[in-house]
């Protein structure tokens, strides 16, 4: 049998085919080499991580949502509750409406964008759980542990009886649904929002407590399949492994505060100071979380606020501002005199780094250490004051206004 001769034209075709195959192989290898885990990269940079978490109700509307702000270096975190009835002019809707309407009418991307504007920060990641998924994961975690101050015994609009005992209880299955949906006659919307925030905190605590079970290679897909995110599977695992490391015992809780107004027949929560206050509060909390030495986030700091002016209610209103920024504030009092020209912050703790952060919140740079007499006075108080703020005439109710000389 004679040898098969390959013509020059065939040799050319084979050569071109080999070049194409080699090119495809190189492209595949190059693509895999460029494939990165964006969450892992963020963790390596040791910066603050932010994740928007939404829980949908049975009808796919938003039941509640929060932004988790997390420092993976210290494992400290803050949970910012987003009341669904927060009102604003939402660009995605082109009208004044409730925040929850952005989610139902425009979707998760628009909702995240509006939340970023509301809080004044970028939020790279989001996660969505249906109510059914939230309940199933909570059940897998052994239930959701919350504190209920008084027993619940009421009837829903559908004549369903809601029963929950008081105390620190473990909720599972239908009890979680009851906890998230019951309404008492004397309850305010703020009470309901606090319950939502407690549920989210309990969920994160459950992830922390059972992380060795959840993130076992055999189990993690079962859990994460319940959660919809804007990440690929590998990034999703990395994100939730990081969230599970949160120091669950020291989560800082914040929420949007404001005044209730009736707009187009619905009651809306209009954020304080045209939304600037929540931005400042979140910024302050983020600075606390971002502290490198860990001392700033080791605990909640106790403030005493004194009114050193003749303006009625100045200390009380300022106390509310600091409470909403996650500080522990004693009952406001009057200063020994009412003719303070300048606001002053007295440092009883001996930590100027924290004192400056407290001062930044109200734009106060007049900070000094406590005298021995002031130190003795603060030590006599039950709570132990870390910083005393004496409000002067240069304080306009929100910020210290430097005098023009």
N, C-alpha and C positions, 0 to 999 in steps of 0.2 A: 504494500500500500504506500503510495507516495506521500510526501509531506504536504500538509495544508499550507498553502501560501497566503500570507496576509498582505493584502495590497496596501499601498501607501495611504490611500484614503481611509482605510479601516484603522490603520495605525494612528492616524490623526484623530479619528473619532474616539478611540480608546484613550489616547493621551488627554484629550479634552475632558472626557468623563472622569478620569482619575483626578485631574485638577479640581473638577467640581466637587467630587467626593471629599477630597482633602480640605477644600475650602469650607464645605458644610461641617466637617468634623471639627475644624479649627473654630468655626463660629459657635458651635455648641459648647466646646470647652471654654471659649472666651465668655460666652453668656453665663455659664455656671460660675466662672471665676468672678464675674461682676455682680452676681446675685448676692445681695446683702440683707441682713436682718436689721431693719431700721430701728427696731426697739432695742436690740442688743447694742447697736451703735450708740443710741441715746443713753443707755445704762453705763457704757464705758466712759462717756463724757461726764458722768456723775452730776448731771443737771437735774432740774425739777421736771417731773413728768406729770402730765395732765391727761385725764381720761374722762369723757362724758359717758355716763351710764344712764340709760333710759329703761324703765319698766313699763310695758304696755298693759292696758286693761284688757278685759275679755273682748271688747269691741275694737281693739287695735288702736284706740286713742291712748295718749300718754297718761299713765296713772301717776307716776312721779319720776323725777330725775335729779341727778346730782353730778357735780364735777369733783373728781378725786384729784387733789394736788398732793404729790408724793415726792419725798426726797429719798431715793434708794440708798444713799450713803448712810443716813441716820435712821432710816425706816420710819420716820415721822411723816404724818399725813394730815391733811385737812379735807373735810367733806363739805362742799358748798351746796346747800339745797336750792333748787330752782322752783319756786312756787309756780304752778301752772297758770295761776290767775295774775301773774305779773304783767302789768300793762305798759305799752310803749308804742311808738310808731315803728312798726316792723317793715323794713324795706321789702322783704320777701312777700309780704301780704299787701303792701301799699296802703295800709290803714292802721289806726289804733285798734289793738285787740289784745287778747290773752296770749301769753307765750305758748301755751299748749296748742293753740290754733295753728301756730307756725308748724308744729310737728304734724298735725293731722292734715293740714292743707298743702304744705310745701315740702314735707319730708325731712329726713334726718340731716341731710347736708345743709339745708337752709336753717334748720333748728340749731345746728352746731355753729353756723356763721353768726346767727343772732345772739347766741349765748356768748360767743367770743367778744362781740361788741358790748354786750351787757356787763361782762366781767372785766373787760379791758385786757384780755390775754389770748394767746393762741392755744388751741386744744387739738393736738395732733391725732388723738385716738378716740374712737367711740365704740360703745358696746350696747346692744339692744337685747332685752329679754322679754319674752311674752310673760304674762302673769302665770300661765301654766308652767313655763320653763323655770321661772323664779321659784315657784312652789316645789317643783321636782328637785331642783338643785338643793334647795333648803332642806328637803326631806333627806336627800342623800348625805347632807352634811350633819344630819342628826337633829334637825330642827333649827329654829331661829329664836335666840334667847333675847327677850326684851323685858322691860319693867313696866307694869301696869299699876298705876297708883290706886285705882278703885275698881271693884268688880263691874263688868259690863253685862247688862241685861236689858236689851232693847229689841224692838221689832223694826225690820226694814220696810220700805215702801211696798215690797212684794209680800209682806206678812211673814217674812222669814225671821225667826227668833235668833238673835245674836247673843251668845253667852261666852264670857271670858272671865277667869278668876283674876284676882289682884296679886301683886307681888312680882318677883322675878320668875317668869315662866318660860317654858320652851314650847314654841309654836311649831306645828307641822300641819301639812295638809290643809283641810278646810279652816283650821284656826288662823292660818296666815291670811286667808281670804277675808275672814271676819275682821281681823286686826286692821287690815288695810281699807276696809269698806264701811265699818260701822260709824254711825254719827249719833252723838248725844245732843239733846236739845240745847244744853248750855255750852256746847263746844263752839269755839271760834275756828275760823279757817287756819289760824296760826297753830292751834292745837293739832289739827289734822296734819299740817305740814311737819310738825315736830315728830309725829308718829311715823310719817314717811321717812324722815331722816334717820330715826332710830332703826327702822327696818333695813335701810341701806347699810348703816353701820353694823348691824347684826349680821348681815349677809357677808360683809368683808371680814368680820370677826370669824365667821364660820369657815371662810376660805383659809384664813390664817391657821385656825386650829386643826383643820383636816388636810393641810397642804401635802403631807406625806402620802396620803391616800389618793387625793385628787390627781397629783402630778406623777404618780406611778405610770410608767409607759403603757400599762395595760388598761388604765382607767381614764387618762386625761382626755382622750378623744370623746369618750362617753359624756363627760361633763361639758367640754367646750363645744360640742355639737349643739347644745342648747342656746349658745350665745352667738349673735350675729355681730360681726365687727367689720372695720374697714382694713383688716390686716389679712395676710396669708396665714396658713396654719402654724407655721414655725414662729412667726412674729406674735401670733395670738397666744401661743403657749408661753413665750418669753414674757409677754406683758402680764399675764395672769399669775405667772410664777413670781413676778416682782410685786404685784399687788398683794399676793398671799403673804409676803414678808412684812407687810405693814405692821407697825406696833399698834395692835388693835386696842390696847388699853389707854392710849393717849391721843386718839383721833380728835382733832380740833373740829368743832362743828360751827358752821356759819350758815346764814340764810339771808335772803334779800329782804330788807325792811323798807317800809314806806307808809304812805297814807292810802286809805281806801276811798275810791271815787267811783261814782256811777257814770259810765260812758256808754251811750247807745244801748241802754237797758241792761247792762251787765256790770257787776262790781269788779273793779280792777285794783290791783295793788300797784300804785305808782311809786317807783323807787325814790328814796330820799335824795334831796339835792340834785334832782334831774339825773339820777343814776351815778353821780360822781362818788357818792359815799361808798357804795358796794365796791367800786373799783379800788378806792383807797383802802378799804378793809381787806380785800383780797390781796392787794399788793403788800400790805403790812404782814399778813399771815405768810405769804410766800417768802418774804424776807426772813421771817422767823424760821421757816422750814429750811431755807437755804444757808443758814449759818453753818460755818465749817467746823467749829469746835464742839457743836452739839449742846452747848450750855444754854443757848437761846430757846431751844425747843424741849428742854428737860421737864418743864412744867408750865402751868398757867400762872401768870404773874398777877399779884394783888395790888390794886391801885386804890388810893384814897384821893378823892377829888373834893377840894374846898373852894368855895366861892369867895373870892377876895374883892368883890365889887358889890354895888347896890342893885345889880340886875337880878330880878327875881327868877328862880328856876334855872339859872345858868349851870350850876353844878349838876343838877338832876338831869338836864338834857345832855350834858357832856358825858355823864356816867352811862347813859344809854348808848352813845356813840362808841365808847370803849368796850362796853359789854358786847356789842354786835361785832366788834373786832377781836373777840375771843379773849378778852381780859376779864379777870375777876375783880369786880368793883364793889367796895364797901358802900354803905348808905352815904350819900353826899351830905356834906355839912358846910357850915359857914366858917370862913377863916377867922382868926382872932381879930382881924380888922378888915374893913371894906374899902380901903383906899390903895390897893395894890395897883400900881401903874403897869407893871410887866408881869406876865405869866411866868411862873417858875416851876421847874420839876426838881424835886428833892430825891436824891438817890440814897435809899436806906440799904440797898443790896451791895453796893460797891462794885457794880457792873455797868460801866459807862456804855458798853456796846448795846446792851438792852435799853438803857436809858435813852440813848440816841434814837433807837427805833420807836420808843414811846413818844419821844419828842417829834419825830418826823411825821407822825400821824396827825398832829395838830400844828405842824410847822413851828415848833418851839425849840429854840437853840439855847435858851437860858436854863442850863442844867448845873446843879451843884451837889456835892455830897452832903449828907445830913450831919448836923452838929451833934455832939454827944447828947445834948438835951433832946433834940428831935429824935435821935436814935432810941433813947430810953422811952419816949412817948409812943413811938410806933411799936416797940416791943411789948408795951402794955396792952395793946389791942389783941383780941383773940385770934384774928386771922393772920397777924403779922404782915404789916404793910411793906411792900417792896419799893414802891414809889409814891410820893405824895405830889399831887398837881394842884398848885394854888393858881386859880384863874384871875388874871388881872384885866385892866381896862383895854389892853391891846388884843383881847380875845373876842372875836366877833360871833361866837357861837359855834364856829366850826374850825377856824384857823386863827393863829396868832398873826396879827397884821403889824409888821414893823412900823414904828413911828418915823415920820419924815422930819428930819432935823436939818 
